[in-house]
Amino acid sequence: MQPTKVFSFITWFVLFFLAVPSFLVLASWNSLPGDALYGVKRGLEEVLLTLVSPSKDLSATVSVKYSERRFSEANSLLTEKHSIVGLAYFEQQVQETQNQILAAPNVQTQNQLTTQMVNNLVSYQAQLETTKTQITSSNANNIIVTQAPTVNNLISNMTTTTITPTVVVVTSTPVPKREPEVTKSVVTETPVTLVPIATTSNSVQPATNAQIVAAIDQTQEHITQTIKELENKDQKDNNQNNQDSKQKDNTDQQKKRQKNKGD
């Protein structure tokens, strides 16, 4: 084989090798839980998180972005497919993001990400409340109130029927005697038909309004708890910083006093 052909073959192979992941990235970008390419989307996210894992600050930043993506998926499933599957993925990502933020070594970065995450969670809380209100109101509008029938309606619906007497004449007819017949039972083999077992589909199943409301309530409780923990951690950091600052000031004042005494 000529070197030119070998180089051309290698070039096309490399292009194809690079084009397949790019196609998968683009195709899976808007996929939701239950879609065929959602696993590819999550796998690519894990690869990116692994690449940035040496930097705790960068890992926390990426996790905040992933939590935004998980909520967008959950909200799309709620509004478009009436499914609560995305809420579980969202809660899991919120917990992972909280752990990544608390593990960030840079205090300034940790405070910035904490503020951003808390603001996002407050916004998510409001959006979920709006969705729950819409579902509750639509459920109330679907209730049909039936009125009990009145006496006049019952009287008007009554119809007069006449009963015509009929005479039934019973006559006896002699039944001729017949010799009992001996029947032979024939056993026939019927072929057994194998029915294929239905396989479960990857598509998400719609939930009832009551299930959606209950799932949203659970997610809101998880959001509230996460906000409290992040805010408490932020408050503790501020108190610690204030104590460190006061201690530093006291130390500086003592040094100045000792210096003045020496002079």
PyMOL commands that set and color helices and strands:
alter all, ss='L'
color gray80, all
select helices_A, chain A and resi 3-28+38-51+56-81+85-102+107-141+151-157+209-262
alter helices_A, ss='H'
color red, helices_A
deselect
rebuild
show_as cartoon
